[in-house]
Amino acid sequence: YPNPFTVTGGEAGEDWVYEEESQTLRILTSRVTAISGGMGTSADEEPFSGRVVLADHIALIELTLEGVECRVTAGKAFDLGRENDVTLLLRSGAENLFESGEGWAGVSLGDGTSLLVDCPEARESSRNPAGTLTASGGAGGAGIGRYSGGGRGRTGRIRIRGGAVTAV
């Protein structure tokens, strides 16, 4: 499975890695600043979807989503890791979609992780269309939040400042 993502910032193998077997883009440091893509075609010309995982303990990371689509039937589509303070910036006019498997949130927050979603380009000028973020959890999972398993009762901070956000 070739890498279906385009990564801006950082160095491959040091700041991010793509694991072909699991079709997973692992972001390891905050030097990665933007991503796009997510849907690909295998060597056998079969469509497939990648997934995005932030490493635990990155701390502060600001990541621009420039049109990312991840639709997985099992597991998490977008895992924000643990102990991270994540800002997702939606590129004006870009559509981003995350669909996870049963029991998982479309955008999943681990222990100690907070999330801010914003689209500053649209807030700064009414001529710029808002970027969109659509997150769908699998059966029993939130659109944006924690998975339906052992994390029940724990809270995380989720703020939406800008953009068009739909969580199912």
Secondary structure as GFF3:
##gff-version 3
##sequence-region A 1 168
A	DSSP	beta_strand	5	8	.	.	.	ID=ss1
A	DSSP	beta_strand	16	19	.	.	.	ID=ss2
A	DSSP	beta_strand	24	27	.	.	.	ID=ss3
A	DSSP	beta_strand	34	37	.	.	.	ID=ss4
A	DSSP	beta_strand	39	41	.	.	.	ID=ss5
A	DSSP	beta_strand	47	49	.	.	.	ID=ss6
A	DSSP	beta_strand	51	54	.	.	.	ID=ss7
A	DSSP	beta_strand	59	71	.	.	.	ID=ss8
A	DSSP	beta_strand	78	79	.	.	.	ID=ss9
A	DSSP	beta_strand	84	90	.	.	.	ID=ss10
A	DSSP	beta_strand	95	99	.	.	.	ID=ss11
A	DSSP	beta_strand	107	108	.	.	.	ID=ss12
A	DSSP	beta_strand	114	118	.	.	.	ID=ss13
A	DSSP	alpha_helix	120	124	.	.	.	ID=ss14
A	DSSP	beta_strand	132	136	.	.	.	ID=ss15
A	DSSP	beta_strand	144	145	.	.	.	ID=ss16
A	DSSP	beta_strand	158	160	.	.	.	ID=ss17
A	DSSP	beta_strand	164	167	.	.	.	ID=ss18
###
